[in-house]
């Protein structure tokens, strides 16, 4: 009995891209489902799903990542296996095709849990990850437009940093991708990848590569979060979800409860998916949309939706 | 009613440096106690304490930080305020005198929670933090010796990365510094700073600048951890301590319980301090030593020790 859930980022999506977005999460979920059906590991499944979404320029991860204030794609990614609490993560990683594959290599080979920046890039090159430019024309235009707005807003009299923060707040972190899975052997894993938020400061690390914030797995549950990363880092969103599951909550009740607590304590720009050891899935978001896909024993054909219907 | 606890890092300290080490934590704790006695905030106190320890070359933070595999001091630091879950953190930050002051500036001004590497350095310079070389002759000799051992061990036939990991494991992360405080207004805060582990890979981020791992504060408790950072990042040590306090455990019972759970699930190279809203303090470690100092309502003159006496 396997289970898999995939998200393509909390936020507000343009209606004209809806069908391509849903195709994207469906296609990625199918790749993971195929691995799980054949008895493959949850780790292999979540990494394959996230790599597929990184390669899809519609999503804000890998190819098509959002650009920082310098116009660079600094990418964050993390993967975690529940059994043994093993995890690997990369942050502010430039010029590779699939940050999630580097994160997995960190887990397996680095002896560290999180590598950032040039050091992460050297590690990646050392393991044979080739030079790749993830910047797409669409993202570059987006960056130029927002950068122009930032500079033109000088007349408002607000200091530069204040204007920058307002630009970032407008943006939302739409398009982060994540996957959680339970394999037929009972293994749980989570993977999450993002380009972060447009116009973020160089060196800003979000929640995706921070275990317990945007990505976490235990022997009880696996969870991936999306939204304004700083909220998850302050609240420890995915760790909190896994703790509730361990305390006996269902996966769905856990994500609903954590979202409510976050709304009360830190903010509402968040969405999350989770899976438990029984293969139950939880999906919740406070943003307008969070494209997602899932399949499990009770629902073996993949279901996709732009938002949770009760939303 | 205030309370303050300070640690100078879990590990095994040389006996000849014991009195200087205890003087160091006492002097730093006094600086914090002075602020708290005058009605200052827990935030001001923990930052002052950690800055004092960063300036003391005996400890592995700020001046005297351990050097990475390239011979560079890449420093990590984090600060967090319980009320509102506000936090600022820097990672892989080079050439500043006090990383904890930059972390505080990130909390107050960046709009982000964690900045790393060159981006963090640019942020620091933009806010007036001047160029400073934190490398001490003692740390540089230490680095050269370990680097030589690493290279000479080539005859063992082990691959380079395996030898590097063995060197790091020998080292322990001794000398990380941290402070937790409760001010007379009921505010809680935690601050932690480190140079990490000698011969770490460039770009490696440890637990100190990761909220919930090496440093965390809520409205219920504040906690700081030390030891092999990767263990805290996988387990979410300080978040877990704060959760236990919220569930009704005393500060001491919380750190004892989390240390026991960590030993069962991830490993024993860890130590931690915590304070709760009532000003109760918890101190625990599995390593041989963890120099520490504390003072509170029931013990207003500062107590220092190299290890918890029941240890």
Interface residues (C-beta under 8 A of the other chain):
Chain A: X85 X86 X87 X91 X92 X109 X110 X111 X112 X113 X114 X115 X116 X117 X118 X119 X120 X121 X122 X123 X161 X164 X165 X168 X200 X201 X202 X203 X204 X205 X210 X211 X212 X213 X229 X230 X233 X234 X235 X236 X239 X243 X265 X266
Chain B: X85 X86 X87 X91 X92 X109 X110 X111 X112 X113 X114 X115 X116 X117 X118 X119 X120 X121 X122 X123 X161 X164 X165 X168 X200 X201 X202 X203 X204 X205 X210 X211 X212 X213 X229 X230 X233 X234 X235 X236 X239 X243 X265 X266
